[in-house]
Amino acid sequence: MSTVDIRVPATSANLGPGFDTLGLALGLYDEVRATLSGERGVHVTVEGQGEGELDLGEGHLVIKAMRRTFDRMGAAQPEGIRLHCLNRIPHARGLGSSSAAICAGILAARALARPAESRTEAGDEGPRAAGFSDGHGLSDDEVFALATEMEGHPDNVAPCLAGGLTIAWTDHSGSPRMVKLLPDVRIQPVVFVPATRLATETARGLLPKDVPHKDASFNAGRAALLIAALSQRPERGLLLAATEDRLHQKYRAPAMRASADLVERLRAVGVPAVVSGAGPTVLAFSTPDSQDLIAPEVGNDWHIQLMDVDPVGANVQFPETR
């Protein structure tokens, strides 16, 4: 049997003005153990988020991503796959759960399709760990491209794979590209997760086909300012201005009124708050001078988590065998 362990972070996309471009990796993780079992069929177990809800066979998103990757690599499809998923990222909340599953499946398949003798030299010294850059079978650019192809856009898969703060775009050939930065350590994201869910497709369906030129110009300036604020000048006032948005949040507000109201309340007292991804989770950038402003504006309907920024992204590890 061949086994690989994958750890993938939650992500928050858009960050206000950076629609379909900016993404942030968060210190909340799904863990996947994938084994080529030699048995026929697919056997999936799920613990945590999605337990009792997700498909436990070929319809599971990690399995779909693994199958697509084996095909892309020109590798034979394995007869048997055993998958155990420990899920901590909430589903359909705007924290990148689908991107995490896709990235985990792609990286698992890339690792397992390699010859066994090239996977680890661990022996009795323990397992070998590697980050996203594992460099076998598919290049990192090809992994990123396949993940973007499956997800539909690169803003969540980029930070999931690379960690940190990412700027993603598509070049003239149609290939996704990214640049990674690390935010100032004085900034700590806080997420407010509601019990309600919202499918990304539903949220995207509320967006207009066209927006006013002045709104596009407004967001371009705010997105540029946000990069400077997050990486160089983590001042509350600057972050508040930098997280203003006119392209997507107001159009999606009718589908997540509680989230829109929380964003408005937090911003009214000076807390830089945005809708995380397609929502309905709300994300705020907490700085030392804004932490005391947050609690009075948040009721009991939200699960509040203070997060770290994950600096490295997806991790691939081959467990020690004895």
N, C-alpha and C positions, 0 to 999 in steps of 0.2 A: 504494500500500500504506500501511496505518496500523499503527504499531508502538507498544507501550508496554512498559516494563520495570517489574517489580514485585519488591520485596524484602520478605520476611516473616520475622519472627524465630521461633525455637523458643520454646516456652513450657513452664512447669511449673505444673500445677494442683494444687489441694487444699492443698499446703504443710503437710501434717499435718492440723490440725483443720478447715481451711476447705473441707470436702467440697462440691464442685460450686459453690463460691462464690469462693474466692481463686485468683488466677493471677499468674504472674510472667513477664515477657518477658526472654529471654536473648539474649546476643550471639552467636548462631549462626544463620545465615540460609540460606534457600532463595531463589534468584533465578529469575524467570520472565520470558522475553521472549515476548510474544504479538503476532502479526501477522495482520491481516486481509489475506490474500494475493491475493484475487481468483481463486484457483484453486479448483476443486471439491475437497471433501473435507478431512479433518483429518490433519495431519502433525505428529507429536509426536516429539521426541528428548529423551532423558533422560541426564544426566551425573551421576555420583556415586551417592548413595543411591537404590536402586531400579532402577539401570541393569540392563537385561536381565530385569527382573521385571515392571515395570508395563505396563499396557495402553497402547498407542501410538496409540489411536484415540479413538472417542467414549466409551469406558469410563474414560478417564483422569480423575481427580477434578477437576483444574483445568478440563478441558473441560466436565465436567458442571456445575461451578459457573458457568462462563461461559454455558452454554446456559440455565441456570435464571435467571441475571441478565438476559439479553436478553429472556426471556419476561416477567420481573417488570417490566421497564422498558417493555414494549410495543414493543420494537425488533425489527426484522426479524432473523431468524437469518442470519448471514453464510454464504455458500456455501463459503468456504474459510478455515480457521484454521491458521496455522503456529505451533507452540509449542516453545520450547526451555526445558528445566528443568535448572538446576544445583542439585542437591539436596545439602545438607549435614546436614539434620536426620535422624537415624536413624529408621527406620520401626518402628512397633509397639514402641516403647520407653518411652512415657510422656513424650515431649517435644513433643507437639502437631504431628506431621507432617501429620495429616489436616486439622487446623484451619488450618495454614499454606497447604495446597493450596486449601482452600475460600476462604479470604480472598483469596489471590492471584487466583483465578479471578473472584471477584465484582468485585474492584477493577479487574482488567484489562478486563472487559466494560463496567463503568461508564465507564471512561476511553475505550474504543474506540467506544462508542455515541454519544459526543458529536460534534457537528459538527467537522470538521477545523480550521476557522478559529479555534475557541475553545480548542483544546488547548494551543497554545504560541505565544508571541511571541518565541521564542528567536533565530531568524535566525542570524546569525553570532556571536551572543554565547554560544552553547552551549545545552544542554538545560535545560529548566525542571524543577525537582524540586518535588514536593509531598508532604506526609505523607498520612495516612489521610484527613484532612479535605479532600476535593477538591470536594465540594459540587455535583456536576452529575448530573442524571438521577435518582439515588437519593440521599436524604439519608443522613448518617452513621448516624442511628438506623435507617434502613431497611436499610443495609448490615449493621449489627450484627444486626438481626432476621433477615435472610435467612441470614447465616452461622450464627447459633444454630439456626435451623430445620434447616439441612442437617447441622450437627454433632450436634444433639440436646440440647446444653446450652451455657451461655455461658462457662464458666470458662476455657477455652483461647482461644476466639476473642476475648474481651475484651482480654487483654494482647497478643495478636497484632496486633490493629488499633490499639490505643492506646498500647502500651508500658507500662513501669513495673510497678507492683504494682496490680492491679485487684481490686475487690470487685464481683461481679456478682450480680444477683437478677432475679426476674421479678415485674412489678407485677400489680395486680389485673385488668388487661385481658389479661394473658398476654404482654405485651411485655417483652423483656429490657432491663435497665438496668445501668449500670456507673458506678463512681467510680474515678478513677485517683489513685494516690499515687506518690511516689518514695521508695524505701528509703534509709536512711542510707548514705552512700558507703563507710563502713568495713566494710560487710557485702559479702562476695563469695561468690556461689554456686559450689559445686563439684559437678559431676555425675559419677556413676560409672555408665558404660553397659556392660551385659553383652552378650555375643554373642547370647544367647537373646532371643527376641521373646515378646510376650504381647499378644493382641488385646484391645482395650478391652471388647468385648462379652463375652469370656470372664471378664475381671476383674469386670465388673459383675454377671455371673451368679452370682457367689459371695456377693453381699451379701444379707443377710436382708431380708425385707419390713418388719420392725419391729425397733426397738432399744429398750433400756431407757431410761426417762425420765432416769435419773441419768447415762447416757452422753451423751444429747443435751445435757443441762445442762452437763456437763463440757466438751464440745467447744465450746459457745457461749462459755463463759468463756475457753477457750484461744485461740479464734479472735480474740476481742476483744483479748486480751493480745498475740497475735502482731502485730496491726496496730501497737500501741504499741511493741513491741520492734523491729520492722523500721524504723519511721519516726522514733522518738524516742530509744529506749534500746537500742542494739545491744550489750547485755551478754550474754556467753555463757550465764551462768546463767539469765537471763530468757528468752533464745531457746530454751534447752533445755526449760524448763517450757512455753513458749508453743507448741512444736511437738508436744506430746503429743496423741495421737488415740485415740479409742475407737470411732469410727463405721465405719471401712472397712479399715484396714491389717491388723488381726488376722484379718479374714475372708478377705482376699485372700492371706494369707501362704502357704497350701498350694500356690498356683499359682506362687509365686516365692520358694521357700525361701531361696535364696542372697541375694536382696535383703533379705528379712526379717532374716536373720542379720547382714548387713552393717549394717543400721540399728541392730540391737541392740548390736553391738560398738562402733560409733561413739558411740552414746548412752551406753554404759557408761563411756566415758572422757571424757564431757563435751562431745561434739560434737553440735550440734543437727542431726539427720539425719532425713529422711522419705523415703517412697516418692514419686517424681515422678509425678504424675497417677495413671494406672492401673498404672504400673510397666512393666517391671521396673527401670528406671533409679532410682538412689538420688540424692537431692539433699541436700547439707549446706550450712548457712550458716556460712561460714568468717569468723572474726574474728581480729584480730592475735594473740590469746592462745590460739587453738585450732589454728592451722595446723600446728604440730609434732605434734599429736596424731593427725592423720589418717592419714599414710602407714603407720605400723606396723599399722594395722587392716585395710588393703586389700591383697589378694593380686594375683596376676598376671592374674586372670580379668576384670578391669575396665579399661575405657578411661576414664582420668581426665582431665577437662577443667575448668580453672579458667575461670569465665565472668564476664563483665560483665553487669549488668542493662541491657537495652536501654531507653532512656528515651523513645523516640518511636514505636515500633511500625512498622506497614507503611508502605512508602514507594513512591510512584508517580512515575515519571520518564518523560518523553518524549524519546527519543534525538534528537540533532540530525540533521537531514537536509540534504543538500547536493545 
